[in-house]
Amino acid sequence: MIFLFASLAISIGLQMVLPFPYGLGAALVIFIVFPLLLRRRFMNKIKGANGFGSNFFGFQRQNMRYVCLSCNNKFKGTECPRCGSKMKRADFE
């Protein structure tokens, strides 16, 4: 919220100092670029907290295995190599 008000104050200040088309352009750039920079900083913090290559929930894809609902076989991939069923549940170990 602080960043939103800060970017609003900066853009209003730029519109008062710069002439019309340049001030409006600068304000639009601030409202577009500033949230992108904040998002990048936030995502870098999340990568550092969960480890490299982790997804939203913090699990790493290379450790994800599945359990077949038909024959209870543990496997990686789209279908069970034992029975060929595509019905599966995730197993996080």
N, C-alpha and C positions, 0 to 999 in steps of 0.2 A: 504494500500500500504506500509505503514511503517512496519507493521508486516511481510509482505512478504519479504522485504529486510532484516529485522532483522533476520528472520529465515534462509535466504540464507547466511548471514554473519556468523551466528552461525554454520551452517552445514559445510561451507567451513573451518572455524576455527577448527572444530572437525576433519575434514578429514586431515588437516595438522598435527594435534597433535597425533591422534590415528593411529595405523597401518591400512593397507588396508581393511580387511573385517570388522573390528570394526568401523572404521570411516564411511564407506558406510552404515552400519547398523544404526549407530546413526543418520546419515543424513536422511535416510528414515523414521526413527521413528519421527524425528522432523517435516518432511514434512507431515506426516500422523496425528500425535497427536496434533500438534499446531493448525491446522485449526479446529479440533474437539473441542478443548478447547475454541477457539474464538467463534465458533457457539453456544456452551453451554452458554457462557457468554452473547451473544447477545440475545438468547432466554429467559434467565432469566431476562434481562432488559425489554423485550417485555411483559413478564408475569406480571412484576411489574407495567408497565405503563397501561395495559389494564384491569388488575384485574385477579384474579385466574380463570382458566378455559375458558378463552376467546380464540377465534380462530383468524385467520389471519386478519380479517376485524374488530375485536374488539367486535363483537356481541356475546352474550352468548347463547348457545344452548337452555337452559331451557326457555328462553323468546321468542323463535322463534315459530311463529304460521303461518299457511297457510290460504289462502283464496281460496275457490273453484271458478273456472272460470265459472262453469255452474250455480250454485245457490247462489253464494256470501256468503256462510257460512264460518265462521271462525272456524278452528279446528287445532288439533295437530295430526300428524300421516301421513300415506301414502295415505289414501283415505278418501274422504268425508263421514262422517257418515250419512248425510242426503240423498244424491243421489248416492253415491258409485263411483263417478268420481275420477279419479286419476290426472286430469288436475288441477294444482294449481299454485299459485304464493306466494312468501314469503311475510310475513307481519311482520315488525320489530317494535315492540312497547315497 
